Amino acid sequence: MTLPNQASAGPGRLVDQFQYGLDAPICLTWELTYACNLACVHCLSSSGRRDPRELTTAECKAVIDELERMQVFYVNIGGGEPTVRPDFWELVDYATAHRVGVKFSTNGVRITPDVARRLAASDYVDVQLSLDGATAEVNDAVRGGGSYDTVLRAMENLAAAGFAGFKISVVATRQNIGQLDEFKALADRYGAQLRLTRLRPSGRGADVWDELHPTAEQQRQLYDWLVANGEQVLTGDSFFHLSAYGEALPGLNLCGAGRVVCLIDPVGEVYACPFAIHDSFLAGNVRDEGGFAKVWRESALFQELRQPQTGGVCTRCSAFDACRGGCMAAKFFTGLPLDGPDPECVRGNAEALLSGDRSGAPRPGQDHSHRGPVRGQPVLLGMPARREVRPDRRCDESPLAGLNFW
């Protein structure tokens, strides 16, 4: 893997080299399906119902072949709930057989003891279990009734199978910031690693961001906790805006959209950022001529993102070199200018902008949320069993057509 603009970037920090883009993403997020048995209120992809245009098994394997040729290190598979795709394990096995590592995010609904043993036997598959509260009361208010017990059962199954180092992935919210030590203790109990991510106003998260995102006081609390614990906790590029407090946090302190990361959605659309599913950030489709490689290397959007950024008004701030203006998706979906301050700017530079009329803020591009009685409500969970009767059509109103959940 090479740096296409390495000569112009010159020597310096790796983050300075990354901003000009790579020949292939270090990793990419791939949402295999919008189908999900939950209806989490902050779901960044507004998942729920399966899209009948999903990439076929053959098309998915063709994408994996491209990733192998491009020497992509690993793919972060999500959804929806990816394990409900009938070919999920077939695709995982195909990826690892072609030297593409797999990390998949799941709510744990299908991590049975047998599945846990299978996962523990693989050196090329990692698992992230989604949990947004260290207690059922906090978690289930966001993710749905019964989801806390389901994910704990998955943790127990993985630990019993000897799967060391699986991830517990937590979206930091106003309601769970006070539980950081409890999350860490939970991870330690099961031999797992804690991963904290930022709440973005994307998907259904746009509707609850005002009430769920951490307060200014909690942001400082989170920053101090990460400074003390960050070497044992994964954050990716979630909290680089907090670096304006002073010391840079571990992880990629840079918006990697279109530079080192991107998203492939269930129907093959390629977006610059996993948190910005909107036409403004659509670069192409893997079904187009030239496939994913051509989108990554030649799309006009990605080329633009890899150019030196002006930083706008934020360049006047003494903390700009640390936070680099913050998260593009967070600014976009709160109606703030992309060259302006992050909506959670720790210097308070976005407060005046946020206090104005934001009714014209862009809305997420698609909504696959459940309709009818399950929309916005928890979906009952349990371990699946096949029905006798097959569903009438592939894209049923239920995302898990053909399965019973007790």
For each residue, the residues with C-beta under 8 A, 3 or more apart:
1: 22 23 24 26 71
2: 6 22 23
3: 6 9 17 20 21 22 23
4: 20 21 22 23
5: 8 9 20 21 306
6: 2 3 9 17 20
7: 10
8: 5 20
9: 3 5 6 12 16 17 19 20
10: 7
11:
12: 9 16 17
13: 16 17
14: 17 18
15: 18 19 252 253 254
16: 9 12 13 19
17: 3 6 9 12 13 14 20
18: 14 15 21 22 252 254 256 259 260
19: 9 15 16 254 259 306 308 309
20: 3 4 5 6 8 9 17 259 306
21: 3 4 5 18 258 259 260 302 305 306
22: 1 2 3 4 18 25 26 259 260
23: 1 2 3 4 70 297
24: 1 67 70 71 72 293 296
25: 22 28 72 260 261 262 296
26: 1 22 72 73 256 260 261
27: 72 73 74 75 76 103 260 261
28: 25 67 72 75 76 261 262 263 264
29: 75 76 77 78 261 262 263 264 274
30: 63 75 76 77 78 263 264
31: 34 45 47 77 78 79 80 82 263 264 265 266
32: 54 55 60 77 78 79 80 82 85 88 91 266
33: 36 50 51 54 79 80 81 82 84 85 266 399
34: 31 45 46 47 48 49 50 51 79 80 266 368 399
35: 47 48 49 50 79 80 81 84 85 399 400
36: 33 39 43 47 48 79 80 81 84 107 399
37: 81 84 107 109 379 381 399 400 405
38: 43 81 107 143 144 147 378 379 381
39: 36 43 48 144 369 370 374 375 376 377 378 379
40: 43 132 142 143 144 204
41: 142 204 205 207 208 212 376
42: 132 142 171 173 199 203 204 205 208 209 212
43: 36 38 39 40 46 47 48 203 204 205 369
44: 200 202 203 204 205 274 275 277
45: 31 34 78 79 80 202 203 265 277 368
46: 34 43 203 204 364 366 367 368 369
47: 31 34 35 36 43 79 80 81 203 368 369 399
48: 34 35 36 39 43 80 368 369 370 374 375 399
49: 34 35 368 369 370 371 395 397 399
50: 33 34 35 54 80 368 394 395 396 399
51: 33 34 54 266 267 368 395
52: 394 395
53: 266 267
54: 32 33 50 51 85 266 267
55: 32 59 60 63 266 267 268 286 287
56: 59 60
57: 60 61 87 90 91
58: 61 62
59: 55 56 62 63 268 286 287
60: 32 55 56 57 63 64 87 91
61: 57 58 64 65 91 94
62: 58 59 65 66 291
63: 30 55 59 60 66 67 264 268 286 291 292
64: 60 61 67 68 75 91 94 95 98 100
65: 61 62 68 69 98
66: 62 63 69 70 286 291 292 293
67: 24 28 63 64 70 72 75 95 98 100 292
68: 64 65 71 72 98 99 100
69: 65 66 293
70: 23 24 66 67 292 293 296
71: 1 24 68
72: 24 25 26 27 28 67 68 75 100
73: 26 27 101
74: 27 100 101 102 103
75: 27 28 29 30 64 67 72 95 100 101 102 103
76: 27 28 29 30 103 104 105
77: 29 30 31 32 82 92 102 103 104 105
78: 29 30 31 32 45 82 104 105 274
79: 31 32 33 34 35 36 45 47 82 84 105 266
80: 31 32 33 34 35 36 45 47 48 50 84 266 368 399
81: 33 35 36 37 38 47 84 106 107 109 399
82: 31 32 33 77 78 79 85 88 104 105 106
83: 88 104 106 109 110 111
84: 33 35 36 37 79 80 81 88 109 110 399 400 403
85: 32 33 35 54 82 88 91
86:
87: 57 60 90 91
88: 32 82 83 84 85 91 92
89: 92 93
90: 57 87 93 94
91: 32 57 60 61 64 85 87 88 94 95
92: 77 88 89 95 96 102 104 125
93: 89 90 96 97
94: 61 64 90 91 97 98
95: 64 67 75 91 92 98 100 101 102
96: 92 93 99 100 101 102 122 124 125
97: 93 94
98: 64 65 67 68 94 95
99: 68 96
100: 64 67 68 72 74 75 95 96
101: 73 74 75 95 96 124 125 126
102: 74 75 77 92 95 96 124 125 126
103: 27 74 75 76 77 125 126 127 128 167
104: 76 77 78 82 83 92 125 126 127 128
105: 76 77 78 79 82 128 129 130 169
106: 81 82 83 109 110 111 127 128 129 130 154
107: 36 37 38 81 129 130 143 147 150 151
108: 111 129 130 150 151 153 154 155
109: 37 81 83 84 106 150 154 381 383 384 405
110: 83 84 106 115 383 384
111: 83 106 108 115 116 119 127 129 153 154 157 158
112: 115 116 157 383
113: 116 117 157 160 161
114: 117 118
115: 110 111 112 118 119 157
116: 111 112 113 119 120 154 157 158 160 161 163
117: 113 114 120 121 161
118: 114 115 121 122
119: 111 115 116 122 125 127 158 161 163
120: 116 117 158 161 162 163
121: 117 118
122: 96 118 119 125
123:
124: 96 101 102
125: 92 96 101 102 103 104 119 122
126: 101 102 103 104 165 166 167
127: 103 104 106 111 119 158 163 166 167
128: 103 104 105 106 166 167 168 169 195
129: 105 106 107 108 111 151 154 155 158 166 167 168 169 192
130: 105 106 107 108 143 151 169 171
131: 134 139 148 151 168 169 170 183 186
132: 40 42 138 139 142 143 170 171 173 176
133: 136 137 138 139 140 141 142 143 148 175 176 179
134: 131 138 139 176 179 182 183 186
135: 138 139 148 179 182
136: 133 139 140 148 149
137: 133 140 141
138: 132 133 134 135 141 142 175 176 179
139: 131 132 133 134 135 136 142 143 147 148 151 176
140: 133 136 137 143 144 145 146 147 148 378
141: 133 137 138 175
142: 40 41 42 132 133 138 139 173 175 212
143: 38 40 107 130 132 133 139 140 147 148 378
144: 38 39 40 140 147 377 378 379 381
145: 140 378 380 381
146: 140 149 150 378 380 381 382
147: 38 107 139 140 143 144 150 151 378 381
148: 131 133 135 136 139 140 143 151 152
149: 136 146 152 153 381
150: 107 108 109 146 147 153 154 381 382
151: 107 108 129 130 131 139 147 148 154 155
152: 148 149 155 156
153: 108 111 149 150 156 157
154: 106 108 109 111 116 129 150 151 157 158
155: 108 129 151 152 158 159 166 168 186 190 192
156: 152 153 159 160 190
157: 111 112 113 115 116 153 154 160 161
158: 111 116 119 120 127 129 154 155 161 163 166 190 192
159: 155 156 162 163 190 191 192
160: 113 116 156 157
161: 113 116 117 119 120 157 158
162: 120 159
163: 116 119 120 127 158 159 166
164: 191
165: 126 191 192 193
166: 126 127 128 129 155 158 163 190 192 193
167: 103 126 127 128 129 192 193 194 195 234
168: 128 129 131 155 183 186 187 190 192 193 194 195
169: 105 128 129 130 131 195 197
170: 131 132 176 183 194 195 196 197
171: 42 130 132 197 198 199
172: 176 177 196 197 198 199 214 222 238
173: 42 132 142 176 177 199 212 213 214
174: 177 211 212 213 214 215 218
175: 133 138 141 142 212
176: 132 133 134 138 139 170 172 173 179 180 183
177: 172 173 174 180 214 218 221 222
178:
179: 133 134 135 138 176 182 183
180: 176 177 183 184 196 222 225 229
181: 184 185
182: 134 135 179 185 186
183: 131 134 168 170 176 179 180 186 187 194 196
184: 180 181 187 188 194 229 232 233
185: 181 182 188 189
186: 131 134 155 168 182 183 189 190 192
187: 168 183 184 190 192 193 194
188: 184 185 191 192
189: 185 186
190: 155 156 158 159 166 168 186 187
191: 159 164 165 188
192: 129 155 158 159 165 166 167 168 186 187 188
193: 165 166 167 168 187 232 233 234
194: 167 168 170 183 184 187 232 233 234
195: 128 167 168 169 170 233 234 235 236
196: 170 172 180 183 222 226 233 234 235 238 239
197: 169 170 171 172 235 236 238
198: 171 172 238 239 327 330
199: 42 171 172 173 205 209 212 213 214
200: 44 205 209 275 327 329 330 333
201: 205 206 209 213 329 330 333 334 343
202: 44 45 205 206 275 276 277 329 333 364
203: 42 43 44 45 46 47 206 277 364 367
204: 40 41 42 43 44 46 207 208 364 369
205: 41 42 43 44 199 200 201 202 208 209 212
206: 201 202 203 209 333 361 363 364
207: 41 204
208: 41 42 204 205 211 212
209: 42 199 200 201 205 206 212 213 333 334
210: 213
211: 174 208
212: 41 42 142 173 174 175 199 205 208 209
213: 173 174 199 201 209 210 344
214: 172 173 174 177 199 218 219 222 344
215: 174 218 219
216: 219 220 346 348
217: 220 221
218: 174 177 214 215 221 222
219: 214 215 216 222 223 242 344 346
220: 216 217 223 224 245 346
221: 177 217 218 224 225
222: 172 177 180 196 214 218 219 225 226 239 242
223: 219 220 226 227 239 242 245 249 346
224: 220 221 227 228
225: 180 221 222 228 229
226: 196 222 223 229 230 233 235 239 242 249 250
227: 223 224 230 247 249
228: 224 225
229: 180 184 225 226 232 233
230: 226 227 233 235 249 250 251
231: 250
232: 184 193 194 229
233: 184 193 194 195 196 226 229 230
234: 167 193 194 195 196 251
235: 195 196 197 226 230 238 239 249 250 251
236: 195 197 251 252
237: 240 251 252 253 254 255 256 261
238: 172 196 197 198 235 251
239: 196 198 222 223 226 235 242 243 249 251
240: 237 243 248 249 251 252 253 254 255 322 323 324 326
241: 244 323 326 327 342 344 345 346
242: 219 222 223 226 239 245 249 323 346
243: 239 240 246 247 248 249 253 319 322 323
244: 241 317 319 322 323 345 346 347
245: 220 223 242 346
246: 243 322
247: 227 243
248: 240 243 253 322
249: 223 226 227 230 235 239 240 242 243 253
250: 226 230 231 235
251: 230 234 235 236 237 238 239 240
252: 15 18 236 237 240 256 260
253: 15 237 240 243 248 249 322 323 324
254: 15 18 19 237 240 259 324
255: 237 240 259 273 324 325 326 327 328
256: 18 26 237 252 259 260 261
257: 261 262 272 273 276 281 305 328 329
258: 21 261 262 272 273 283 301 302 305 306
259: 18 19 20 21 22 254 255 256 305 306
260: 18 21 22 25 26 27 252 256
261: 25 26 27 28 29 237 256 257 258 273 274
262: 25 28 29 257 258 270 271 272 273 274 283 296 302
263: 28 29 30 31 270 271 272 273 274 277
264: 28 29 30 31 63 268 269 270 286 292
265: 31 45 268 269 270 271 277
266: 31 32 33 34 51 53 54 55 79 80
267: 51 53 54 55 285
268: 55 59 63 264 265 285 286 287
269: 264 265 282 284 285
270: 262 263 264 265 282 283 284 285 286 292 295 296 299
271: 262 263 265 274 276 277 278 281 282 283
272: 257 258 262 263 276 281 283 301 302 305
273: 255 257 258 261 262 263 276 281 328 329
274: 29 44 78 261 262 263 271 277
275: 44 200 202 327 329 330
276: 202 257 271 272 273 280 281 328 329 332 333
277: 44 45 202 203 263 265 271 274 281 364 365 366
278: 271 281 282 332 333 362 364 365
279: 282 365
280: 276 332 362
281: 257 271 272 273 276 277 278 301 332
282: 269 270 271 278 279 301 365
283: 258 262 270 271 272 295 296 299 301 302
284: 269 270 288 294 295 299
285: 267 268 269 270 288 295
286: 55 59 63 66 264 268 270 291 292 295
287: 55 59 268
288: 284 285 291 294 295
289: 294
290: 293 294 295 298
291: 62 63 66 286 288 294 295
292: 63 66 67 70 264 270 286 295 296
293: 24 66 69 70 290 296 297
294: 284 288 289 290 291 297 298 299
295: 270 283 284 285 286 288 290 291 292 298 299 302
296: 24 25 70 262 270 283 292 293 299 302
297: 23 293 294 302
298: 290 294 295 302 303
299: 270 283 284 294 295 296 302 303
300: 303 304
301: 258 272 281 282 283 304 305
302: 21 258 262 272 283 295 296 297 298 299 305 306
303: 298 299 300 306 307
304: 300 301 307
305: 21 257 258 259 272 301 302
306: 5 19 20 21 258 259 302 303
307: 303 304
308: 19
309: 19 324 325 339
310: 315 339
311: 314 315 320 324 325 339
312: 315 325 337 338 339 340
313: 316 317 339 340 341 349
314: 311 317 320 323 324 325 326 339 340 341 349
315: 310 311 312 320
316: 313 320
317: 244 313 314 320 341 347 349
318:
319: 243 244 322 323 346 347
320: 311 314 315 316 317 323 324 325
321: 324
322: 240 243 244 246 248 253 319
323: 240 241 242 243 244 253 314 319 320 326 342 345 346
324: 240 253 254 255 309 311 314 320 321
325: 255 309 311 312 314 320 339 340 341 342
326: 240 241 255 314 323 330 331 341 342 343 344 345
327: 198 200 241 255 275 330 331 342
328: 255 257 273 276 331 332 338
329: 200 201 202 257 273 275 276 332 333
330: 198 200 201 275 326 327 333 334 342 343 344
331: 326 327 328 334 336 337 338 340 341 342 343
332: 276 278 280 281 328 329 336 338 362
333: 200 201 202 206 209 276 278 329 330 361 362 364
334: 201 209 330 331 343 354 358 361
335: 358 360 361 362
336: 331 332 340 341 342 343 350 353 354
337: 312 331 340
338: 312 328 331 332
339: 309 310 311 312 313 314 325
340: 312 313 314 325 331 336 337 350 353
341: 313 314 317 325 326 331 336 345 347 349 350 353
342: 241 323 325 326 327 330 331 336 345 350
343: 201 326 330 331 334 336 350 353 354
344: 213 214 219 241 326 330 350
345: 241 244 323 326 341 342 348 349 350
346: 216 219 220 223 241 242 244 245 319 323
347: 244 317 319 341
348: 216 345 351
349: 313 314 317 341 345
350: 336 340 341 342 343 344 345 353 354
351: 348 354 355
352: 355 356
353: 336 340 341 343 350 356
354: 334 336 343 350 351 358
355: 351 352
356: 352 353
357: 360
358: 334 335 354 361
359:
360: 335 357
361: 206 333 334 335 358
362: 278 280 332 333 335
363: 206
364: 46 202 203 204 206 277 278 333 367
365: 277 278 279 282
366: 46 277
367: 46 203 364
368: 34 45 46 47 48 49 50 51 80
369: 39 43 46 47 48 49 204 375 376
370: 39 48 49 374 375 376 379 399
371: 49 374 375 397
372: 375 397
373: 377
374: 39 48 370 371 377 379
375: 39 48 369 370 371 372
376: 39 41 369 370
377: 39 144 373 374
378: 38 39 140 143 144 145 146 147
379: 37 38 39 144 370 374 405
380: 145 146 405 406
381: 37 38 109 144 145 146 147 149 150 405
382: 146 150 405 406
383: 109 110 112 405 406
384: 109 110 400 403 404 405
385: 403 404
386: 402 403
387: 390 402 403 404
388:
389:
390: 387 402
391: 394 396 398 401 402
392: 396
393: 396 401
394: 50 52 391 401
395: 49 50 51 52
396: 50 391 392 393 399 401 402
397: 49 371 372 401
398: 391 401
399: 33 34 35 36 37 47 48 49 50 80 81 84 370 396
400: 35 37 84 384 403 405
401: 391 393 394 396 397 398
402: 386 387 390 391 396
403: 84 384 385 386 387 400
404: 384 385 387
405: 37 109 379 380 381 382 383 384 400
406: 380 382 383
